[in-house]
Amino acid sequence: MLRIVTRFSPSVALTERRNMYIHMYATYCHEVLTISGTNGSPEREERREREREREERESEERGERSERGERGERARDRRRDERVERGRRALEREQQRESEREREMKR
């Protein structure tokens, strides 16, 4: 019986383990991104939208500190209108979900 002897190197094992973890993480990220990008759950969508709104609000606050004059006011008004519109859409979605839940309860 022929036996091939290889010297075990800890650095090879560490590299392989690292590559395995990188691959697992990449697979996880890919699954999460494809799921949330195409048919994500409403909760995940809401969470992502809230994150986006929070980031926009923080950037607005930073931007408002630097903005001056009429141009800044117009930009602030536009952002405020966008914020109101997003809130209105979120409220409509919530009402739609509630009415769907009520329909499900009636069945």
ChimeraX attribute file (.defattr): number of C-alpha atoms within 10 A of each C-alpha:
attribute: neighborCount
match mode: 1-to-1
recipient: residues
	/A:1	3
	/A:2	4
	/A:3	5
	/A:4	6
	/A:5	6
	/A:6	6
	/A:7	6
	/A:8	8
	/A:9	8
	/A:10	9
	/A:11	9
	/A:12	10
	/A:13	11
	/A:14	11
	/A:15	11
	/A:16	12
	/A:17	12
	/A:18	12
	/A:19	12
	/A:20	12
	/A:21	12
	/A:22	12
	/A:23	12
	/A:24	12
	/A:25	12
	/A:26	12
	/A:27	12
	/A:28	12
	/A:29	12
	/A:30	12
	/A:31	12
	/A:32	12
	/A:33	12
	/A:34	12
	/A:35	13
	/A:36	15
	/A:37	10
	/A:38	8
	/A:39	9
	/A:40	14
	/A:41	11
	/A:42	12
	/A:43	9
	/A:44	12
	/A:45	14
	/A:46	13
	/A:47	12
	/A:48	13
	/A:49	14
	/A:50	12
	/A:51	12
	/A:52	12
	/A:53	14
	/A:54	12
	/A:55	12
	/A:56	15
	/A:57	15
	/A:58	12
	/A:59	12
	/A:60	17
	/A:61	13
	/A:62	11
	/A:63	15
	/A:64	14
	/A:65	10
	/A:66	9
	/A:67	15
	/A:68	10
	/A:69	7
	/A:70	9
	/A:71	10
	/A:72	15
	/A:73	13
	/A:74	11
	/A:75	15
	/A:76	17
	/A:77	12
	/A:78	12
	/A:79	15
	/A:80	14
	/A:81	12
	/A:82	12
	/A:83	15
	/A:84	12
	/A:85	12
	/A:86	14
	/A:87	12
	/A:88	12
	/A:89	12
	/A:90	14
	/A:91	12
	/A:92	12
	/A:93	13
	/A:94	12
	/A:95	12
	/A:96	12
	/A:97	13
	/A:98	12
	/A:99	12
	/A:100	12
	/A:101	11
	/A:102	11
	/A:103	10
	/A:104	9
	/A:105	8
	/A:106	7
	/A:107	5
